[in-house]
Structure formats: structure tokens, C-alpha cells
């Protein structure tokens, strides 16, 4: 069976709750590993911006998208932005 997994440098990761805590740490580590990261947040825009700046400081690429993943419309917007 052939391994179809792409290297992380060719992947984009959407991290919900990435404005603080475990989500923030996960987003930063994924970026350090080479992934493009989409930071999704609900209310903490300052925290999401902090995550983005940390990712960019280490040479990564990041997009911030606000939305509530329990709402279909917001999830659709998140995927369209990504």
C-alpha cells in the first residue's frame, strides 16, 4: 500500500481555539514544523494576533479567521478563507 501522506510543508492546518492555551501552542508548533496555519478564534482577537505574530516571527505563514465552529455558516467561511 502506497503512503499518500504529504510532507507537513505542503499542508495547511486549521487550529480552532488558537488564540490561547493548547490551541495557541499547537498552531505555533505546526508552523515551526513547516505547515501553513489558519488560526481560528471566537472572541480573543488580540490572542489570535499574538499567535500570528509568533508564527511569523519564526518564519511561518498564518491566516486569522474569526468564527464559531458550532455554526455551519462560520465553518463555511472558515473553509472558504482557508
Backbone as XML, in Angstrom:
<?xml version="1.0"?>
<chain id="A" units="angstrom">
  <residue number="1" name="UNK">
    <atom name="N" x="0.848" y="-1.181" z="0.000"/>
    <atom name="CA" x="0.000" y="0.000" z="0.000"/>
    <atom name="C" x="0.893" y="1.244" z="0.000"/>
  </residue>
  <residue number="2" name="UNK">
    <atom name="N" x="0.586" y="2.173" z="-0.880"/>
    <atom name="CA" x="1.395" y="3.379" z="-1.029"/>
    <atom name="C" x="1.026" y="4.413" z="0.030"/>
  </residue>
  <residue number="3" name="UNK">
    <atom name="N" x="2.036" y="5.079" z="0.581"/>
    <atom name="CA" x="1.829" y="6.138" z="1.552"/>
    <atom name="C" x="1.513" y="7.440" z="0.806"/>
  </residue>
  <residue number="4" name="UNK">
    <atom name="N" x="0.314" y="7.968" z="0.980"/>
    <atom name="CA" x="-0.107" y="9.182" z="0.288"/>
    <atom name="C" x="-0.044" y="10.414" z="1.175"/>
  </residue>
  <residue number="5" name="UNK">
    <atom name="N" x="0.628" y="10.330" z="2.282"/>
    <atom name="CA" x="0.707" y="11.468" z="3.194"/>
    <atom name="C" x="1.719" y="12.474" z="2.654"/>
  </residue>
  <residue number="6" name="UNK">
    <atom name="N" x="1.277" y="13.696" z="2.516"/>
    <atom name="CA" x="2.136" y="14.777" z="2.041"/>
    <atom name="C" x="3.015" y="15.282" z="3.184"/>
  </residue>
  <residue number="7" name="UNK">
    <atom name="N" x="4.201" y="15.794" z="2.865"/>
    <atom name="CA" x="5.033" y="16.390" z="3.917"/>
    <atom name="C" x="4.308" y="17.580" z="4.538"/>
  </residue>
  <residue number="8" name="UNK">
    <atom name="N" x="4.578" y="17.828" z="5.786"/>
    <atom name="CA" x="3.864" y="18.895" z="6.509"/>
    <atom name="C" x="4.058" y="20.246" z="5.833"/>
  </residue>
  <residue number="9" name="UNK">
    <atom name="N" x="5.165" y="20.446" z="5.152"/>
    <atom name="CA" x="5.412" y="21.717" z="4.474"/>
    <atom name="C" x="4.439" y="21.964" z="3.324"/>
  </residue>
  <residue number="10" name="UNK">
    <atom name="N" x="3.736" y="20.930" z="2.889"/>
    <atom name="CA" x="2.735" y="21.066" z="1.823"/>
    <atom name="C" x="1.308" y="21.049" z="2.367"/>
  </residue>
  <residue number="11" name="UNK">
    <atom name="N" x="1.177" y="21.111" z="3.688"/>
    <atom name="CA" x="-0.138" y="21.020" z="4.309"/>
    <atom name="C" x="-0.542" y="22.335" z="4.965"/>
  </residue>
  <residue number="12" name="UNK">
    <atom name="N" x="-1.841" y="22.505" z="5.085"/>
    <atom name="CA" x="-2.412" y="23.637" z="5.804"/>
    <atom name="C" x="-3.205" y="23.083" z="6.973"/>
  </residue>
  <residue number="13" name="UNK">
    <atom name="N" x="-2.946" y="23.629" z="8.155"/>
    <atom name="CA" x="-3.630" y="23.190" z="9.369"/>
    <atom name="C" x="-4.558" y="24.293" z="9.856"/>
  </residue>
  <residue number="14" name="UNK">
    <atom name="N" x="-5.804" y="23.938" z="10.107"/>
    <atom name="CA" x="-6.750" y="24.854" z="10.741"/>
    <atom name="C" x="-6.767" y="24.492" z="12.223"/>
  </residue>
  <residue number="15" name="UNK">
    <atom name="N" x="-6.450" y="25.469" z="13.065"/>
    <atom name="CA" x="-6.418" y="25.223" z="14.508"/>
    <atom name="C" x="-7.482" y="26.097" z="15.163"/>
  </residue>
  <residue number="16" name="UNK">
    <atom name="N" x="-8.500" y="25.455" z="15.722"/>
    <atom name="CA" x="-9.538" y="26.202" z="16.428"/>
    <atom name="C" x="-9.073" y="26.476" z="17.855"/>
  </residue>
  <residue number="17" name="UNK">
    <atom name="N" x="-9.537" y="27.581" z="18.399"/>
    <atom name="CA" x="-9.119" y="27.952" z="19.748"/>
    <atom name="C" x="-7.657" y="28.321" z="19.812"/>
  </residue>
  <residue number="18" name="UNK">
    <atom name="N" x="-7.122" y="28.840" z="18.722"/>
    <atom name="CA" x="-5.682" y="29.086" z="18.621"/>
    <atom name="C" x="-5.258" y="30.425" z="19.197"/>
  </residue>
  <residue number="19" name="UNK">
    <atom name="N" x="-6.156" y="31.114" z="19.890"/>
    <atom name="CA" x="-5.794" y="32.410" z="20.467"/>
    <atom name="C" x="-5.169" y="32.281" z="21.848"/>
  </residue>
  <residue number="20" name="UNK">
    <atom name="N" x="-5.192" y="31.061" z="22.420"/>
    <atom name="CA" x="-4.584" y="30.866" z="23.742"/>
    <atom name="C" x="-4.414" y="29.378" z="24.029"/>
  </residue>
  <residue number="21" name="UNK">
    <atom name="N" x="-3.675" y="29.100" z="25.083"/>
    <atom name="CA" x="-3.562" y="27.747" z="25.611"/>
    <atom name="C" x="-3.040" y="26.713" z="24.643"/>
  </residue>
  <residue number="22" name="UNK">
    <atom name="N" x="-3.650" y="25.527" z="24.713"/>
    <atom name="CA" x="-3.217" y="24.404" z="23.891"/>
    <atom name="C" x="-3.368" y="24.703" z="22.401"/>
  </residue>
  <residue number="23" name="UNK">
    <atom name="N" x="-4.445" y="25.378" z="22.020"/>
    <atom name="CA" x="-4.639" y="25.722" z="20.613"/>
    <atom name="C" x="-3.540" y="26.624" z="20.091"/>
  </residue>
  <residue number="24" name="UNK">
    <atom name="N" x="-3.155" y="27.608" z="20.896"/>
    <atom name="CA" x="-2.083" y="28.519" z="20.506"/>
    <atom name="C" x="-0.762" y="27.762" z="20.371"/>
  </residue>
  <residue number="25" name="UNK">
    <atom name="N" x="-0.450" y="26.943" z="21.358"/>
    <atom name="CA" x="0.795" y="26.168" z="21.330"/>
    <atom name="C" x="0.814" y="25.219" z="20.133"/>
  </residue>
  <residue number="26" name="UNK">
    <atom name="N" x="-0.317" y="24.605" z="19.832"/>
    <atom name="CA" x="-0.410" y="23.686" z="18.698"/>
    <atom name="C" x="-0.170" y="24.427" z="17.381"/>
  </residue>
  <residue number="27" name="UNK">
    <atom name="N" x="-0.805" y="25.583" z="17.222"/>
    <atom name="CA" x="-0.638" y="26.368" z="15.999"/>
    <atom name="C" x="0.823" y="26.756" z="15.799"/>
  </residue>
  <residue number="28" name="UNK">
    <atom name="N" x="1.472" y="27.190" z="16.859"/>
    <atom name="CA" x="2.873" y="27.607" z="16.770"/>
    <atom name="C" x="3.772" y="26.428" z="16.419"/>
  </residue>
  <residue number="29" name="UNK">
    <atom name="N" x="3.549" y="25.287" z="17.038"/>
    <atom name="CA" x="4.374" y="24.101" z="16.758"/>
    <atom name="C" x="4.154" y="23.585" z="15.340"/>
  </residue>
  <residue number="30" name="UNK">
    <atom name="N" x="2.913" y="23.606" z="14.867"/>
    <atom name="CA" x="2.651" y="23.192" z="13.485"/>
    <atom name="C" x="3.391" y="24.094" z="12.502"/>
  </residue>
  <residue number="31" name="UNK">
    <atom name="N" x="3.364" y="25.388" z="12.775"/>
    <atom name="CA" x="4.069" y="26.336" z="11.906"/>
    <atom name="C" x="5.570" y="26.093" z="11.945"/>
  </residue>
  <residue number="32" name="UNK">
    <atom name="N" x="6.109" y="25.845" z="13.132"/>
    <atom name="CA" x="7.549" y="25.565" z="13.246"/>
    <atom name="C" x="7.928" y="24.303" z="12.481"/>
  </residue>
  <residue number="33" name="UNK">
    <atom name="N" x="6.975" y="23.381" z="12.345"/>
    <atom name="CA" x="7.212" y="22.139" z="11.604"/>
    <atom name="C" x="7.064" y="22.329" z="10.103"/>
  </residue>
  <residue number="34" name="UNK">
    <atom name="N" x="6.591" y="23.509" z="9.683"/>
    <atom name="CA" x="6.507" y="23.817" z="8.263"/>
    <atom name="C" x="5.116" y="23.956" z="7.685"/>
  </residue>
  <residue number="35" name="UNK">
    <atom name="N" x="4.093" y="23.693" z="8.464"/>
    <atom name="CA" x="2.728" y="23.803" z="7.951"/>
    <atom name="C" x="2.308" y="25.260" z="7.816"/>
  </residue>
  <residue number="36" name="UNK">
    <atom name="N" x="1.435" y="25.534" z="6.853"/>
    <atom name="CA" x="0.737" y="26.811" z="6.816"/>
    <atom name="C" x="-0.381" y="26.689" z="7.848"/>
  </residue>
  <residue number="37" name="UNK">
    <atom name="N" x="-0.615" y="27.733" z="8.619"/>
    <atom name="CA" x="-1.569" y="27.631" z="9.720"/>
    <atom name="C" x="-2.676" y="28.665" z="9.582"/>
  </residue>
  <residue number="38" name="UNK">
    <atom name="N" x="-3.902" y="28.206" z="9.804"/>
    <atom name="CA" x="-5.051" y="29.088" z="9.905"/>
    <atom name="C" x="-5.466" y="29.101" z="11.370"/>
  </residue>
  <residue number="39" name="UNK">
    <atom name="N" x="-5.401" y="30.283" z="11.972"/>
    <atom name="CA" x="-5.767" y="30.472" z="13.376"/>
    <atom name="C" x="-7.240" y="30.856" z="13.427"/>
  </residue>
  <residue number="40" name="UNK">
    <atom name="N" x="-8.036" y="29.989" z="14.029"/>
    <atom name="CA" x="-9.461" y="30.270" z="14.212"/>
    <atom name="C" x="-9.689" y="30.657" z="15.669"/>
  </residue>
  <residue number="41" name="UNK">
    <atom name="N" x="-10.438" y="31.745" z="15.856"/>
    <atom name="CA" x="-10.745" y="32.193" z="17.216"/>
    <atom name="C" x="-12.204" y="32.616" z="17.289"/>
  </residue>
  <residue number="42" name="UNK">
    <atom name="N" x="-12.730" y="32.636" z="18.500"/>
    <atom name="CA" x="-14.120" y="33.040" z="18.696"/>
    <atom name="C" x="-14.198" y="34.496" z="19.139"/>
  </residue>
  <residue number="43" name="UNK">
    <atom name="N" x="-13.543" y="34.847" z="20.248"/>
    <atom name="CA" x="-13.673" y="36.194" z="20.809"/>
    <atom name="C" x="-12.356" y="36.922" z="21.035"/>
  </residue>
  <residue number="44" name="UNK">
    <atom name="N" x="-11.255" y="36.210" z="21.144"/>
    <atom name="CA" x="-9.985" y="36.806" z="21.555"/>
    <atom name="C" x="-9.117" y="37.179" z="20.352"/>
  </residue>
  <residue number="45" name="UNK">
    <atom name="N" x="-9.477" y="38.280" z="19.690"/>
    <atom name="CA" x="-8.718" y="38.719" z="18.509"/>
    <atom name="C" x="-7.276" y="39.066" z="18.878"/>
  </residue>
  <residue number="46" name="UNK">
    <atom name="N" x="-7.071" y="39.678" z="20.054"/>
    <atom name="CA" x="-5.710" y="40.025" z="20.474"/>
    <atom name="C" x="-4.845" y="38.769" z="20.622"/>
  </residue>
  <residue number="47" name="UNK">
    <atom name="N" x="-5.420" y="37.716" z="21.203"/>
    <atom name="CA" x="-4.691" y="36.457" z="21.350"/>
    <atom name="C" x="-4.381" y="35.827" z="20.002"/>
  </residue>
  <residue number="48" name="UNK">
    <atom name="N" x="-5.344" y="35.891" z="19.080"/>
    <atom name="CA" x="-5.127" y="35.346" z="17.732"/>
    <atom name="C" x="-4.027" y="36.120" z="17.020"/>
  </residue>
  <residue number="49" name="UNK">
    <atom name="N" x="-4.017" y="37.428" z="17.194"/>
    <atom name="CA" x="-2.979" y="38.262" z="16.590"/>
    <atom name="C" x="-1.620" y="37.929" z="17.193"/>
  </residue>
  <residue number="50" name="UNK">
    <atom name="N" x="-1.580" y="37.692" z="18.494"/>
    <atom name="CA" x="-0.338" y="37.286" z="19.161"/>
    <atom name="C" x="0.175" y="35.969" z="18.587"/>
  </residue>
  <residue number="51" name="UNK">
    <atom name="N" x="-0.728" y="35.013" z="18.372"/>
    <atom name="CA" x="-0.347" y="33.731" z="17.776"/>
    <atom name="C" x="0.228" y="33.948" z="16.386"/>
  </residue>
  <residue number="52" name="UNK">
    <atom name="N" x="-0.455" y="34.755" z="15.579"/>
    <atom name="CA" x="0.007" y="35.048" z="14.210"/>
    <atom name="C" x="1.396" y="35.673" z="14.228"/>
  </residue>
  <residue number="53" name="UNK">
    <atom name="N" x="1.617" y="36.640" z="15.114"/>
    <atom name="CA" x="2.921" y="37.300" z="15.181"/>
    <atom name="C" x="4.019" y="36.319" z="15.579"/>
  </residue>
  <residue number="54" name="UNK">
    <atom name="N" x="3.715" y="35.432" z="16.511"/>
    <atom name="CA" x="4.692" y="34.426" z="16.941"/>
    <atom name="C" x="5.042" y="33.482" z="15.787"/>
  </residue>
  <residue number="55" name="UNK">
    <atom name="N" x="4.040" y="33.089" z="15.021"/>
    <atom name="CA" x="4.259" y="32.212" z="13.871"/>
    <atom name="C" x="5.105" y="32.919" z="12.819"/>
  </residue>
  <residue number="56" name="UNK">
    <atom name="N" x="4.771" y="34.155" z="12.525"/>
    <atom name="CA" x="5.509" y="34.891" z="11.509"/>
    <atom name="C" x="6.932" y="35.200" z="11.965"/>
  </residue>
  <residue number="57" name="UNK">
    <atom name="N" x="7.125" y="35.411" z="13.266"/>
    <atom name="CA" x="8.459" y="35.673" z="13.807"/>
    <atom name="C" x="9.390" y="34.480" z="13.569"/>
  </residue>
  <residue number="58" name="UNK">
    <atom name="N" x="8.808" y="33.278" z="13.575"/>
    <atom name="CA" x="9.623" y="32.081" z="13.352"/>
    <atom name="C" x="9.669" y="31.688" z="11.872"/>
  </residue>
  <residue number="59" name="UNK">
    <atom name="N" x="9.178" y="32.570" z="10.992"/>
    <atom name="CA" x="9.263" y="32.336" z="9.558"/>
    <atom name="C" x="8.069" y="31.632" z="8.943"/>
  </residue>
  <residue number="60" name="UNK">
    <atom name="N" x="7.026" y="31.379" z="9.734"/>
    <atom name="CA" x="5.844" y="30.691" z="9.227"/>
    <atom name="C" x="4.829" y="31.618" z="8.594"/>
  </residue>
  <residue number="61" name="UNK">
    <atom name="N" x="3.835" y="30.999" z="7.970"/>
    <atom name="CA" x="2.734" y="31.753" z="7.377"/>
    <atom name="C" x="1.456" y="31.452" z="8.133"/>
  </residue>
  <residue number="62" name="UNK">
    <atom name="N" x="0.637" y="32.495" z="8.296"/>
    <atom name="CA" x="-0.551" y="32.343" z="9.126"/>
    <atom name="C" x="-1.670" y="33.237" z="8.628"/>
  </residue>
  <residue number="63" name="UNK">
    <atom name="N" x="-2.877" y="32.731" z="8.716"/>
    <atom name="CA" x="-4.092" y="33.478" z="8.413"/>
    <atom name="C" x="-4.971" y="33.423" z="9.655"/>
  </residue>
  <residue number="64" name="UNK">
    <atom name="N" x="-5.608" y="34.532" z="10.003"/>
    <atom name="CA" x="-6.524" y="34.567" z="11.144"/>
    <atom name="C" x="-7.952" y="34.628" z="10.614"/>
  </residue>
  <residue number="65" name="UNK">
    <atom name="N" x="-8.824" y="33.763" z="11.154"/>
    <atom name="CA" x="-10.236" y="33.766" z="10.768"/>
    <atom name="C" x="-11.087" y="33.664" z="12.032"/>
  </residue>
  <residue number="66" name="UNK">
    <atom name="N" x="-11.964" y="34.637" z="12.237"/>
    <atom name="CA" x="-12.872" y="34.623" z="13.380"/>
    <atom name="C" x="-14.086" y="33.777" z="13.028"/>
  </residue>
  <residue number="67" name="UNK">
    <atom name="N" x="-14.559" y="32.999" z="13.980"/>
    <atom name="CA" x="-15.773" y="32.232" z="13.742"/>
    <atom name="C" x="-16.049" y="31.233" z="14.839"/>
  </residue>
  <residue number="68" name="UNK">
    <atom name="N" x="-17.296" y="30.850" z="14.918"/>
    <atom name="CA" x="-17.779" y="29.865" z="15.885"/>
    <atom name="C" x="-17.986" y="28.543" z="15.139"/>
  </residue>
  <residue number="69" name="UNK">
    <atom name="N" x="-17.145" y="27.546" z="15.418"/>
    <atom name="CA" x="-17.219" y="26.293" z="14.670"/>
    <atom name="C" x="-18.465" y="25.470" z="14.979"/>
  </residue>
  <residue number="70" name="UNK">
    <atom name="N" x="-19.300" y="25.936" z="15.895"/>
    <atom name="CA" x="-20.580" y="25.262" z="16.120"/>
    <atom name="C" x="-21.665" y="25.808" z="15.182"/>
  </residue>
  <residue number="71" name="UNK">
    <atom name="N" x="-21.312" y="26.801" z="14.368"/>
    <atom name="CA" x="-22.257" y="27.396" z="13.421"/>
    <atom name="C" x="-21.815" y="27.082" z="11.987"/>
  </residue>
  <residue number="72" name="UNK">
    <atom name="N" x="-22.676" y="26.436" z="11.245"/>
    <atom name="CA" x="-22.367" y="25.995" z="9.889"/>
    <atom name="C" x="-21.884" y="27.142" z="9.005"/>
  </residue>
  <residue number="73" name="UNK">
    <atom name="N" x="-22.519" y="28.283" z="9.088"/>
    <atom name="CA" x="-22.129" y="29.438" z="8.278"/>
    <atom name="C" x="-20.688" y="29.846" z="8.578"/>
  </residue>
  <residue number="74" name="UNK">
    <atom name="N" x="-20.320" y="29.886" z="9.852"/>
    <atom name="CA" x="-18.953" y="30.249" z="10.233"/>
    <atom name="C" x="-17.942" y="29.207" z="9.768"/>
  </residue>
  <residue number="75" name="UNK">
    <atom name="N" x="-18.312" y="27.940" z="9.833"/>
    <atom name="CA" x="-17.422" y="26.872" z="9.353"/>
    <atom name="C" x="-17.215" y="27.012" z="7.844"/>
  </residue>
  <residue number="76" name="UNK">
    <atom name="N" x="-18.277" y="27.309" z="7.132"/>
    <atom name="CA" x="-18.181" y="27.521" z="5.692"/>
    <atom name="C" x="-17.252" y="28.690" z="5.388"/>
  </residue>
  <residue number="77" name="UNK">
    <atom name="N" x="-17.386" y="29.784" z="6.133"/>
    <atom name="CA" x="-16.499" y="30.937" z="5.942"/>
    <atom name="C" x="-15.049" y="30.583" z="6.239"/>
  </residue>
  <residue number="78" name="UNK">
    <atom name="N" x="-14.852" y="29.792" z="7.290"/>
    <atom name="CA" x="-13.507" y="29.362" z="7.670"/>
    <atom name="C" x="-12.848" y="28.570" z="6.530"/>
  </residue>
  <residue number="79" name="UNK">
    <atom name="N" x="-13.591" y="27.632" z="5.955"/>
    <atom name="CA" x="-13.031" y="26.826" z="4.865"/>
    <atom name="C" x="-12.833" y="27.656" z="3.602"/>
  </residue>
  <residue number="80" name="UNK">
    <atom name="N" x="-13.744" y="28.572" z="3.324"/>
    <atom name="CA" x="-13.571" y="29.424" z="2.145"/>
    <atom name="C" x="-12.365" y="30.335" z="2.291"/>
  </residue>
  <residue number="81" name="UNK">
    <atom name="N" x="-12.137" y="30.869" z="3.471"/>
    <atom name="CA" x="-10.976" y="31.719" z="3.712"/>
    <atom name="C" x="-9.678" y="30.927" z="3.595"/>
  </residue>
  <residue number="82" name="UNK">
    <atom name="N" x="-9.735" y="29.682" z="4.084"/>
    <atom name="CA" x="-8.546" y="28.823" z="4.037"/>
    <atom name="C" x="-8.196" y="28.503" z="2.600"/>
  </residue>
</chain>
